[in-house]
Amino acid sequence: MRHQHDPFHEGQRLWVQGPGGEARPAIYVGSAEGMAFLGGPPIAYVVFTDTRETAEVQLDWLTARED
């Protein structure tokens, strides 16, 4: 389900920015808006394309890929 404040759409290709400046390719799965409601940062669910691992990441760490 896409929420009205969701900047990305399901299946969109993204870069996940790491703390050291590195970027990993990922696919957007959805958002976890309940986390922000509880006082935490907005969270998104992604699948990393290089390892097929899933992760919860801060929405601020995501940028759209143009490839």
DASULVEN-V906397 format. One record per residue. N is the residue number from 1. OMEGA is omega in whole degrees, -180 to 180 (NA if undefined). Layout:
# DASULVEN-V906397
N OMEGA
N OMEGA
This chain:
# DASULVEN-V906397
1 179
2 179
3 -175
4 -179
5 -179
6 -179
7 -177
8 178
9 -179
10 180
11 -179
12 178
13 -176
14 165
15 173
16 -179
17 179
18 -178
19 180
20 180
21 179
22 179
23 178
24 178
25 -179
26 175
27 -180
28 178
29 -180
30 -179
31 177
32 -174
33 180
34 -180
35 180
36 178
37 -179
38 177
39 179
40 178
41 175
42 -176
43 175
44 174
45 179
46 170
47 178
48 -176
49 -179
50 -178
51 -176
52 175
53 175
54 180
55 168
56 -178
57 176
58 -179
59 -180
60 -178
61 -173
62 170
63 -179
64 174
65 -180
66 -178
67 NA
